[in-house]
Amino acid sequence: MSLQLPPPIAAYVAANACLDTDGMLTPFAADAVLLDNGTVFQGRAEIGRLLEEAVVAAKAIFTPDTVRHEDGQVVVEGPGHGDFKGSPIRFTYRFTLEDDAIKALEITA
């Protein structure tokens, strides 16, 4: 079964599957905000560092299996696996989209 993800989210997920930092970063707006584990990352430079250090370094790949629209956000859930404690872990990604870009992303486990 293939999920119907909005283009910026689909691009992020596809790049994550290849551990491609630039590809994961491209769908984000220049002033995007990412909230991960209670820590806020603002703008592409900070988000890019997070992706390098927490995603690519840990070979962390998110495989979404559900998608729904809730309170103006696109909520995507699925397991993440890689070289990190507890792998695989089920994650929830809450995307806020604006002008065909990811404006905000909150990641929770």
C-alpha atoms as one frame of an Amber mdcrd trajectory, in Angstrom:
protein
   0.000   0.000   0.000   1.373   3.396  -0.959   0.588   6.424   1.188  -0.568
   9.616  -0.485   1.809  12.136   1.066   1.908  15.820   0.083   4.932  16.480
  -2.183   7.205  18.155   0.430   6.632  15.304   2.883   7.085  12.656   0.199
  10.385  14.324  -0.796  11.566  14.340   2.829  10.653  10.660   3.339  12.325
   9.587   0.061  15.528  11.470   0.916  15.505  10.035   4.443  15.347   6.514
   2.986  18.652   7.318   1.211  20.099   9.195   4.226  20.493  12.216   1.937
  20.851  15.293   4.163  20.490  17.838   1.341  17.435  16.028   0.015  15.819
  15.949   3.468  16.547  19.644   3.977  15.282  20.853   0.571  11.526  20.634
   1.382  11.926  22.865   4.460  11.145  26.588   4.294  14.162  28.812   4.992
  12.691  29.818   8.364  11.259  26.409   9.281  11.133  25.172  12.857  11.713
  21.571  13.905  10.857  20.362  17.405  12.553  17.081  18.275  12.553  15.571
  21.726  11.730  18.932  23.295  14.536  20.803  21.516  13.770  23.514  18.964
  15.839  23.847  15.782  15.241  27.053  13.815  16.131  27.531  10.154  17.832
  25.295   7.613  21.333  25.525   9.138  20.222  24.206  12.538  17.887  21.635
  11.014  20.680  20.466   8.701  23.024  19.935  11.658  20.339  17.936  13.449
  19.767  15.767  10.373  23.505  15.074  10.065  24.036  14.327  13.762  20.817
  12.530  14.701  19.557  11.004  11.463  22.449  10.291   9.098  24.968   9.399
  11.823  22.486   6.956  13.397  21.280   5.652  10.008  17.785   6.513  11.261
  15.173   5.784   8.615  11.510   6.628   9.138   9.013   4.397   7.330   5.554
   5.962   7.474   2.572   3.643   7.498  -0.295   6.026   8.303  -1.193   9.585
   7.355  -4.055  11.816   8.448  -4.974  15.502   8.467  -5.563  16.982  11.904
  -5.920  20.613  13.029  -4.278  21.996   9.888  -1.344  19.595  10.106  -0.405
  16.445   8.237   0.257  13.743  10.831   2.417  10.861   9.650   3.183   7.849
  11.818   5.412   4.834  11.458   8.481   3.039  12.729  11.964   4.455  12.672
  14.888   2.091  12.669  18.628   2.536  12.747  21.666   2.493  15.015  19.982
   4.021  18.069  18.771   2.740  21.434  15.377   1.066  21.278  15.316   0.682
  17.500  12.793   0.315  16.022  10.693   3.036  17.666   7.283   4.221  16.494
   7.342   7.940  15.692   4.725  10.591  15.025   5.704  13.428  12.669   3.388
  16.480  12.713   4.029  18.571   9.606   2.782  22.107   9.061   2.959  22.999
   5.368   2.981  26.462   3.820   3.583  27.457   0.181   4.559  23.889  -0.798
   7.233  23.696   1.916   7.583  22.281   5.405   7.090  25.262   7.729   7.175
  23.268  10.966   7.783  19.693  12.041   7.276  18.174  15.474   8.704  14.697
  16.042   7.580  12.568  18.977   8.030   8.929  19.918
